[in-house]
Amino acid sequence: MDLDRYLIRIGMEHKPDASPQGLAALQAAHRQAIGFENLDIPLGRGIRIDGPSVFEKIVVHGRGGYCFEQNRLYADALTAQGLPNRPLLARVRLGVPEGVTPPRTHVLLLVDLAGEQWIADAGFGGSFVPPLPLVDGAEARTADGARHRLRKVGIAGSLGGEWLLERAGPASATDGRSAPHGDWQPQYTFDLGEVGADDLEQANHWTSTRPNTRFTTLHVASIALPDGFAALTDRQMTVYGAGGTETRTIADAADYARTLRKVFHIALDDEDAARLALFS
């Protein structure tokens, strides 16, 4: 991990303090500078989640990534700043009917911050998630007008998960999976069980290769904005901010690549965009 180069990639001039405020600033900068995306899957390249590969792709080549890539890079950056952390696996609950148990296809981080445990997540594509202390009932508000809450809902090792992350806020400030809601809506559940490197490899392989799932059937990108959120699913883009919500349809491959670079800070060249099934 070249920490200085990472900080340049996310637009931070200095390493933040090892404090809740510093962690929040780092996570916001990361999420506003590095787009969430799955485009190497439809391009047939697969997803590598070792540290050097992730750094090369996201920092050196200016691409984005999905949770297993984003939070590997984020974990390495936190470690380089002296903040101990470890991965946790979660079950995404967005759009999942009640009573259905989805697989553990999301990774987040548990960070030791001055002896206190916090969850940190720079890789959730559904919406912006701020750091939260691992405390039942902990809440945080974000600039997109949403509230976020952490609840302890189960026992350790339970199938449903020990902890639940919830969100209440404008559905437009999400990737489109959130139903309109004014009250709390489940985002994902997780427990604190130890996660090994091969657990992550296995979950990443399933997520990137399983037929008929979100990441193997759709082309997705999203990014947090200073006061909102932008999401792109196939050729449909939604941008939510202080001025309201705007939607449009991507015209062609050149427009797609240009939009990825301008809005999502994802450096996908025109040739790769033209290779996507959306336009071929």
N, C-alpha and C positions, 0 to 999 in steps of 0.2 A: 504494500500500500504506500503510494506516494501521496502523503496527506496534503502537501501543498498543491499538487496538481488536482486532487479531488476538490479542494476548497475553491480553486479557480473554476473548475467545472460547474460548481453550484453557486458561484458568484459571491463567495464570502472572502473578505480580505484578511481576516484573522481567525484563528481557532477560537471557538466560543468557550465561555467559562463552563466548568463542570458543575452546572447547576440546573435546576428545572427550566429556568429561563434560557440558558444556553442550549439545552437539549431541544427545547421547543423551536428556537431560532434555527438550529442546524437542520431539524427535520423539515421545517417549512421551506428553507432554502433548497434542500435536496428535492423536495416534491415539486417545487415551482420551477426547477431548472432541468429536471430529468423526467421525460415523459414515460409513462407506463405503456408498454406495448408487447404484443406477442408475434410480431411480423416474421421472425425467423422460423416460426412453425410453418406457416403457409409457404414460405420460401424454401422449405425442405432442408433447413440447416440444423435443426435441433437446438436444444438449449443446454449450454454448459454452465455449471454453477460453481466451479472452483474459483478462488480469488483472482489469480492472474487473468483468466479468461474473461471474467466479469469486468475487471478493471480495463482490460484492453478494449472490450466492446463499448462500454458506457462512457468511460473517461477519455480514452485515447481516440476512439472513432466517433464519439458523439451520438451514439445510439441510446435507446431506452432499454427497457426490459420489464419482465413481470416479477412477481413477488420474490421468487427464489433467486433472481439475479439482483434486484434492487436491494433486498435486505441482506444479501451477502456483502455487497459493496458497502452498505451502511454499517454493518457489523464490523467490517475491517476498519472503517474510518473511526468508529467509536473505540475500538481496541487501540488504534494508533494514538488516540487522545487520552489513553489511560482509563477508559471507562469499561469495566468488565461487562460482558453480555453473553447471552447464549440464545439459541433459537428455540421457538415454541411452534408447534403445529396446530392449526386451527381448522374448524369446519365452517365454511362460508354459509350463512343462513339467508342471504338475499335471494328472494324469489323462490325459496324452497318451502313447499307446503308443510304445515305443522304435522308432526309425527314422522317425518322423513329424516333420516340421519345421513347427511352428505359425507363424503370422504374428507380426510384431512389434506386439503389441497392448497392451504395458505400457510405461509410462514411469517411470523412476527418475532420481535426480540424482547427479551427480558433483560433490563439494564440495571446494574448496581450503581446507584447515584448517591454517593456519600452515605453508604450503608442502607439506603432505602431502595426498594424494588419498584421499577417503573416499566410499563410496556411502551415500546417504541416501534413504529411501523411506517417505513418509507415506501412500502410496496403494495398497498391496498388500492386496487384500481377502481373500486366502486365509488369512492369519495375521499376527501382528505380526512385523515385521522390524526389527531394531535397526540403527543405523549400523555400518558395518564399514570398516576401512582397506582400501584397494585393494592387498592383499598376498596372495599365494598362501598358502592355509592359515589365513588369519585366522579366528578363532572368537569368538563371543560367546554368552553364556547369558542368557535372559530369564526374567522372573518367572513365566511360564506353564509353566516346566519344560522348555522347549525349548532346544536348542543350534542355532546357526547357523554355517555355514561358507562361506567364499568360496574357490573354487579356479580356477586358470587351467588351462583344459582344451583350448584351441584356439589357433590363430594369428589375428592381426588380420585381419578381413574374412572369416573362414570362416563358412560357412552355419550351422554348429552353434553358433557363438558362441565368443568368446574367454574369457569368464568364466562360471562357474556358481555360483549361490547354492543352497545345500543346507540342509535342516532335519532335525533328529532330535528327536522329542518326541511328546507325546500328540496323537493325531489329533483328539481332542475339542476341542483348542484351535485348531481351524481352521474353515474354512467348509464342511467336509464333503467336499471334493474329495480330501483326503489319505487314502490307504489306511492301515490300521493299520501302523505301522512302529516299530521300535526303532532302526534304523540310519538313515543319511543318505538323504534323499529329495530329488530335484531340485525346485526351485521355479521358477527361470527362468534363462535364459542371456542374455548381452548382450555387446556389444563397445563400444569407446570411440570409434567413429566419430562425427563431428559430426552433430548433428541440427538441422535448420532448423525454423522456425515452420510452414512448409507441410508438412513431414514429419509434425509432430504433428497438424496439421489433417487430413491424409489418414488417419493411423492412427485418430484419434478418429472420423472419419466412418465408416470401415469398422466399427469396433468397435460404434458405436451404431446402425448401420443394416443390417448384414449379416444376412439371414434365417437362422433356425435356429442362432443362436449363444447363448451363455450370457446375454449382456446384452439380447438382443432376444426371448428366450423366457421368461425367469425374472424374478422380482422379488427382488432380493437386497439385503441389508444386513449389515454386520458392524461390530464395534468391539472394540478391545483393552480389556481390563479390567486393573486394577492387578495381579491375580494370575491372569488367565485371558483368556477370549475369548468373545464372544457372536456368533452368526450366525443370520440369518433368511433362509431360502430359500422363497419363496412364503409359505405359512402355517405352515411348520415352523420352530420356534426351538430352538436349543441354546445353553445357557449353561454354560461350563466355568469352574470356579474351585477354590479350595482345598478347598471342601466337596464336590467331585465334579461330576458332570454332570447337568444337568436339561434335560428336553425337554418341549415342549408344542405344541399346535396353536392357532393364532390363531382366535378364535371368529368375529369379524365385523369390519367396517370400522372401527368405533369402537375395538375392542380393538387392531386393527392400528395405528391412528394413535397411540393411547395408549402402546403398546409402543415404537413408534419414538421417541416423545418421551422416555419414561422410561429405556429401556435404551440406545438408540442415539444419543440427543441429536440427533435429526432432527426438525425442526419441520414435519411434514406435517399439514395440517389435515384434519378429518374429511371435508370435502367432496371433497378430492382423493383421500383413501383410498377413499371410496365409488365413485369413478370408475375405480379400477383393475379390470382384468378379473378379478381374484381374487374380487371381490364384486359386480360388475355383472351 
